[in-house]
């Protein structure tokens, strides 16, 4: 069982800055800052913010701006992106943004990078102005970005100021073999997105471990697993709370706004058999239940993947339920 700093399993947070129906974005953002302060007190290692565009109900589109805001509202927890979708952005701009964040909050900024669009084809076109970048050029974009963040190279004509030689830590994110193998070849940390795409979890984890090559950044594999977790007093209570993320994914596949909705006693009647199968597939790695159930689930996950760290994704309708779940997970992780 992998440990975090010798004090149990290392746990972190991934936040999508979810809104309730009719809620102003500022309210959801303030809630995220308060959550970051809470989990910092409980020993969580990182607080990461996702990048999503043109999705009603999520206020996480300007990821680098949110990172700076959360870092300003906390003291020592690492704050970063989970992740920046690199094909959406010029590598120089990303380097300048994260170089500036690192200058403002030294030693606290993480740059998690993905190659997915973070939105639909129309959004991709609006972000990129062209669809020539399909994600296949991700390795080249990554190399360019790392050039701007690393030591100056001979003959380098373009520099990121701030950014050059800031050495902001880079983690690759993914849900397939592509990023797992690239992270292994480059000797970088790898985070698997099991919170919405669990199917390839074990295969990708194995590829990353087996193909890892030590680098200046990392001597041994550092695998993070992002997973949906809800912990409550009883299994039944936790599963009722879990109907909120189930409703979100149901609305996502229906192309409806994905605001937080109140939990329900049963999902029966809310989805068709096909929709139920689709939602359950997306949420297949979720760990939901009492402290004992969640502990067993985390133990099984780490044992099967050799994960170094678990990134916890918890969205409930009531803030108090979310905070309580993260508190319980912190206690559980300290025992592992």
Legacy VTK file of the C-alpha trace (Angstrom):
# vtk DataFile Version 3.0
C-alpha trace
ASCII
DATASET POLYDATA
POINTS 336 float
0.000 0.000 0.000
1.527 3.313 -1.081
1.831 5.955 1.595
1.838 9.743 1.506
4.733 11.316 3.431
4.719 8.350 5.799
1.366 9.431 7.213
-1.042 7.250 5.283
-2.405 7.328 1.768
-1.808 10.654 -0.011
-5.121 12.210 -1.026
-5.936 15.281 -3.088
-9.032 17.051 -4.448
-10.285 17.655 -7.976
-12.920 20.394 -8.179
-15.135 21.270 -11.140
-16.665 24.316 -9.397
-20.195 22.998 -9.788
-23.187 25.334 -9.545
-26.769 24.797 -8.505
-29.558 25.782 -10.880
-29.853 29.574 -10.958
-26.746 30.091 -8.832
-24.254 32.814 -9.724
-20.739 31.609 -10.618
-19.222 33.753 -7.881
-21.069 31.787 -5.216
-19.752 28.447 -6.508
-16.217 29.851 -6.733
-16.385 31.124 -3.149
-17.529 27.662 -2.083
-14.489 26.122 -3.780
-12.116 28.447 -1.941
-13.703 27.530 1.375
-13.418 23.839 0.566
-9.732 24.291 -0.267
-9.183 25.889 3.143
-10.921 22.975 4.846
-9.040 20.200 3.059
-5.764 22.028 3.608
-6.362 21.734 7.359
-7.051 17.998 6.981
-3.778 17.263 5.209
-4.854 16.938 1.575
-1.830 17.280 -0.695
-3.293 19.141 -3.680
-6.354 21.067 -4.775
-6.769 20.800 -8.526
-9.262 22.564 -10.770
-10.553 21.151 -14.045
-10.900 22.848 -17.430
-14.313 22.607 -19.080
-15.861 24.947 -21.626
-19.419 25.757 -22.698
-20.938 23.401 -20.115
-23.783 25.029 -18.201
-23.432 24.309 -14.518
-19.628 24.357 -14.288
-17.628 27.505 -13.504
-14.128 26.126 -14.182
-13.400 27.429 -17.688
-10.735 29.997 -16.690
-8.601 27.443 -14.878
-5.451 29.487 -14.326
-7.485 32.382 -12.894
-9.181 30.024 -10.430
-5.836 28.521 -9.416
-4.508 31.936 -8.473
-7.671 32.754 -6.536
-7.581 29.482 -4.574
-3.855 29.793 -3.910
-4.435 33.293 -2.545
-7.092 31.956 -0.189
-4.942 29.122 1.204
-1.545 28.838 2.867
0.423 25.765 1.858
-1.662 23.239 -0.097
-0.479 22.743 -3.691
-2.925 24.220 -6.207
-3.028 23.295 -9.855
-4.824 22.193 -12.978
-6.531 18.880 -13.414
-5.962 19.746 -16.074
-5.209 22.319 -18.700
-6.216 20.888 -22.081
-3.039 21.786 -23.943
-4.367 21.574 -27.542
-6.753 24.420 -26.623
-3.903 26.821 -25.867
-0.631 28.161 -27.195
2.143 26.541 -25.100
3.786 29.943 -24.602
0.624 31.363 -23.035
0.327 28.376 -20.675
3.973 28.766 -19.685
3.508 32.472 -19.001
0.365 31.873 -16.941
1.855 29.121 -14.801
5.231 30.823 -14.593
3.423 33.854 -13.195
1.481 31.685 -10.728
4.722 30.032 -9.615
6.310 33.460 -9.109
3.360 34.499 -6.945
3.052 31.233 -4.983
6.511 29.608 -5.072
6.567 25.847 -4.672
2.767 25.500 -4.611
1.717 25.331 -8.274
1.049 22.137 -10.290
0.494 21.965 -14.043
-1.623 18.966 -14.982
-2.002 18.604 -18.742
-4.505 16.738 -20.886
-5.090 16.424 -24.621
-8.900 16.191 -24.680
-10.884 19.173 -25.978
-12.839 19.867 -22.789
-15.927 20.605 -24.864
-17.716 19.796 -28.121
-16.593 20.463 -31.720
-18.168 23.937 -31.800
-16.364 24.861 -28.584
-13.091 23.488 -29.947
-13.420 25.734 -32.981
-14.168 28.760 -30.793
-11.163 28.058 -28.581
-8.642 27.155 -31.246
-9.994 29.048 -34.270
-8.999 25.952 -36.258
-9.509 22.225 -35.914
-6.054 21.457 -37.288
-4.933 20.546 -33.773
-6.566 17.206 -33.062
-4.586 16.148 -30.003
-2.222 14.010 -32.053
0.389 16.766 -31.829
0.216 16.710 -28.024
3.809 15.413 -27.606
5.150 18.290 -29.708
3.069 20.857 -27.823
4.261 19.368 -24.538
7.900 19.566 -25.609
7.452 23.218 -26.577
5.793 24.006 -23.253
8.521 22.263 -21.249
11.103 24.283 -23.180
9.503 27.494 -21.905
9.339 26.228 -18.295
12.810 24.685 -18.154
16.343 26.081 -18.305
17.121 28.187 -21.357
18.354 26.080 -24.272
21.083 26.984 -26.718
19.627 28.843 -29.672
16.216 29.282 -28.029
14.587 32.335 -29.624
11.299 32.559 -27.686
11.097 32.709 -23.891
8.365 32.814 -21.283
8.788 35.655 -18.793
7.795 34.703 -16.126
8.129 30.982 -16.773
11.613 30.289 -18.072
13.488 28.056 -15.629
10.526 28.092 -13.219
10.386 24.287 -13.492
6.684 24.161 -12.630
5.973 20.434 -12.039
4.132 18.840 -14.957
1.747 15.877 -14.635
0.126 14.178 -17.619
-3.577 13.345 -17.372
-5.457 10.788 -19.393
-7.879 7.894 -19.660
-6.089 5.738 -22.227
-2.746 4.193 -23.111
-1.530 7.284 -24.986
-0.825 9.586 -22.039
0.167 6.677 -19.770
2.906 5.616 -22.169
4.013 9.199 -22.875
4.276 9.972 -19.157
6.253 6.755 -18.637
8.649 7.508 -21.486
9.278 11.067 -20.259
9.515 10.086 -16.599
6.605 12.295 -15.518
3.788 11.746 -12.996
0.587 10.342 -14.491
-3.004 10.912 -13.331
-5.734 8.593 -14.624
-9.268 10.007 -14.978
-11.202 7.106 -13.474
-13.803 9.536 -12.112
-15.513 9.615 -15.524
-13.713 7.026 -17.707
-12.775 3.983 -15.622
-12.705 1.309 -18.322
-8.976 1.448 -19.085
-7.819 2.115 -15.529
-5.962 -1.104 -14.798
-4.409 -1.470 -18.242
-3.153 2.129 -18.286
-1.818 1.841 -14.725
0.121 -1.269 -15.677
1.553 0.313 -18.820
2.703 3.362 -16.876
4.431 1.292 -14.204
6.004 -1.196 -16.604
7.300 1.346 -19.115
8.404 4.084 -16.701
11.856 5.549 -17.345
13.476 7.597 -14.552
14.094 11.249 -15.335
15.473 14.391 -13.717
11.933 15.118 -12.515
11.056 11.695 -11.132
13.104 8.674 -10.075
10.170 6.253 -9.765
6.580 6.135 -11.061
4.079 8.440 -9.388
0.588 7.320 -10.314
-2.471 9.311 -9.269
-6.001 7.977 -9.648
-8.918 10.420 -9.801
-12.052 8.707 -8.506
-15.541 9.638 -7.364
-15.890 9.167 -3.584
-18.781 9.873 -1.236
-18.441 8.912 2.416
-21.300 9.237 4.904
-22.589 7.779 8.165
-24.086 4.721 6.454
-23.934 3.046 3.054
-27.575 3.962 2.436
-26.976 7.632 3.234
-23.949 7.776 0.946
-25.782 6.111 -1.941
-28.619 8.617 -1.616
-26.102 11.464 -1.863
-24.576 9.731 -4.879
-27.780 10.298 -6.855
-26.600 13.905 -7.331
-23.562 12.948 -9.493
-25.678 10.266 -11.153
-28.186 12.935 -12.192
-25.351 15.132 -13.437
-23.990 12.429 -15.741
-27.511 11.615 -16.900
-28.018 15.245 -17.865
-24.589 15.303 -19.516
-25.427 12.450 -21.879
-28.744 14.174 -22.612
-26.882 17.414 -23.465
-28.663 19.253 -20.649
-27.177 21.673 -18.093
-25.249 19.774 -15.429
-26.061 21.861 -12.364
-26.109 20.140 -8.979
-29.527 18.671 -8.255
-30.896 17.536 -4.878
-30.509 13.816 -4.094
-33.451 11.501 -4.607
-34.487 8.282 -2.877
-34.246 6.319 -6.122
-33.204 6.884 -9.715
-35.908 4.506 -10.920
-38.113 6.305 -13.393
-35.551 9.030 -14.034
-33.544 7.110 -16.625
-34.058 4.509 -19.313
-32.222 1.162 -19.088
-29.768 2.391 -21.712
-29.138 5.645 -19.861
-28.696 3.764 -16.611
-26.056 1.538 -18.193
-24.248 4.564 -19.653
-24.183 6.448 -16.346
-23.092 3.405 -14.379
-20.306 2.802 -16.876
-19.033 6.370 -16.452
-19.195 6.051 -12.660
-17.996 2.460 -12.455
-14.993 3.212 -10.246
-16.946 5.254 -7.666
-16.380 4.426 -4.003
-19.573 5.133 -2.039
-20.556 4.214 1.499
-19.747 4.339 5.179
-16.208 4.786 6.491
-15.658 1.024 6.482
-16.934 0.656 2.923
-14.862 3.569 1.635
-11.759 2.285 3.406
-12.167 -1.121 1.779
-12.731 0.517 -1.608
-9.631 2.695 -1.358
-7.538 -0.251 -0.205
-8.703 -2.315 -3.162
-8.038 0.517 -5.625
-4.514 1.191 -4.398
-3.653 -2.485 -4.157
-4.819 -3.139 -7.728
-3.110 -0.110 -9.307
-0.134 0.579 -7.001
-1.317 4.184 -6.922
0.840 6.681 -5.065
-2.026 9.113 -4.562
-5.811 9.249 -4.891
-7.479 12.389 -6.239
-10.938 12.559 -4.693
-13.899 13.932 -6.659
-16.927 14.604 -4.443
-19.973 16.562 -5.533
-23.081 16.653 -3.357
-25.980 19.073 -3.352
-25.486 20.277 0.212
-22.132 21.861 1.063
-22.211 20.254 4.500
-22.443 16.758 2.983
-19.478 17.444 0.698
-17.312 18.814 3.500
-18.253 15.921 5.763
-17.326 13.410 3.063
-13.899 14.970 2.560
-13.363 14.991 6.335
-14.176 11.304 6.556
-11.895 10.463 3.636
-9.038 12.327 5.316
-9.486 10.232 8.444
-9.681 7.031 6.424
-6.603 7.878 4.343
-4.563 8.518 7.488
-5.186 4.910 8.531
-4.046 3.360 5.237
LINES 1 337
336 0 1 2 3 4 5 6 7 8 9 10 11 12 13 14 15 16 17 18 19 20 21 22 23 24 25 26 27 28 29 30 31 32 33 34 35 36 37 38 39 40 41 42 43 44 45 46 47 48 49 50 51 52 53 54 55 56 57 58 59 60 61 62 63 64 65 66 67 68 69 70 71 72 73 74 75 76 77 78 79 80 81 82 83 84 85 86 87 88 89 90 91 92 93 94 95 96 97 98 99 100 101 102 103 104 105 106 107 108 109 110 111 112 113 114 115 116 117 118 119 120 121 122 123 124 125 126 127 128 129 130 131 132 133 134 135 136 137 138 139 140 141 142 143 144 145 146 147 148 149 150 151 152 153 154 155 156 157 158 159 160 161 162 163 164 165 166 167 168 169 170 171 172 173 174 175 176 177 178 179 180 181 182 183 184 185 186 187 188 189 190 191 192 193 194 195 196 197 198 199 200 201 202 203 204 205 206 207 208 209 210 211 212 213 214 215 216 217 218 219 220 221 222 223 224 225 226 227 228 229 230 231 232 233 234 235 236 237 238 239 240 241 242 243 244 245 246 247 248 249 250 251 252 253 254 255 256 257 258 259 260 261 262 263 264 265 266 267 268 269 270 271 272 273 274 275 276 277 278 279 280 281 282 283 284 285 286 287 288 289 290 291 292 293 294 295 296 297 298 299 300 301 302 303 304 305 306 307 308 309 310 311 312 313 314 315 316 317 318 319 320 321 322 323 324 325 326 327 328 329 330 331 332 333 334 335
